[in-house]
Amino acid sequence: MRIAITGGTGFIGRHLARELSARGAEVVLVARGRHRHDSEPAVPGSHFVAAAADDLDALAAAFRGCDAVMLCAGINREIGKQTYQRVHIEGTRAAIEAARRAGVRRIEFLSFLRARPNCGSAYHESKWAAEEMVRASGIEYTVVKPGMTYGRGDHMLDHITRAAMTQPLFLGVGLREMPIRPLAIEDLAEILAAALIDGRMSNETVFATGPEEMTLSQAVRRVAAILGRRVVTIPAPLWIHRALSRIFEWTMKVPLAASAQVRILSEGVVDPLPFAVAVPPDLAPRRMFTDEQIRRGMPPAERFGLRDLRCCWAESP
């Protein structure tokens, strides 16, 4: 079986590629360029194709001979030409047409738990618009709406680890933090692979969240304890986080917090909107946010520094 993954060199794409390869699939990794983690051992049975998310001809060529396509390409903040409109909406439209040209029989789309229309967040609204295009494509589909996902190479554990190593203060998002249910990347990869390889959850919109509910502050304290660091968490109003996220987006290559992330955390990451059904019971996420699971996904214990700033750095087109 041959499966293409757009955004294939990103966090979720790389983990999914390994899961698919382990199940005997041939994997085509489609992305604008190589990821910084591409120094890791190559996924057996995979190859890389350079293509922008909205490059119809390049995508059609990459999808040729594929039985299924996984749409993982996405961004959590806009920078330069990489906008929500271009990546989430135009990219999905191009991928659907490319799949038709290539004769692909199945599409799976990675959305977000609370993606929905008319909510005042361009991130949520663009993900929803992409969902709707996939559901109306006429191609067999599965839309997966995961919650906050963590694992090796993610933003969550990477940023918490480095923040805890840099300074002892953590600001809770909102005066009353909303709950999250951290989802292990291994659980998500198994769900995605079940749809792509086994054909499960056909023409359904499903959601997945982790089995354990907590606040982000509690998650931070667990990570800090593993690092042997003491972190003080204090609540902070949303306007402070919105202001800080703008500063981080302007100054950092990968923002410590982006505006979309602040919106996500201010709502909580527990229940799907506006609709989705739970994944089948045998695919229900089971990995708890334990010390062992956290260690498996933690990056090297490094501090934030000058190399994280956008000075003299430009995003490729």
Secondary structure, 3 states (H helix, E strand, C coil): CEEEEECCCCHHHHHHHHHHHHCCCEEEEEECCCCHHHHCCCCCCEEEEECCCCCHHHHHHHHCCCCEEEECCCCCCCECCECHHHHHHHHHHHHHHHHHHHCCCEEEEECCCCCCCCCCCHHHHHHHHHHHHHHCCCCEEEEEEECCEECCCCCHHHHHHHHHHHCCEEEEEECCCCCECCEEHHHHHHHHHHHHHHCCCCCEEEEECCCCCECHHHHHHHHHHHHCCCCEEEEECHHHHHHHHHHHHHHECCCCCCHHHHHHHHHCECCCCCCCEECCHHHCCCCCCCHHHHHHHCCCCCCCCHHHECCCCCCCC
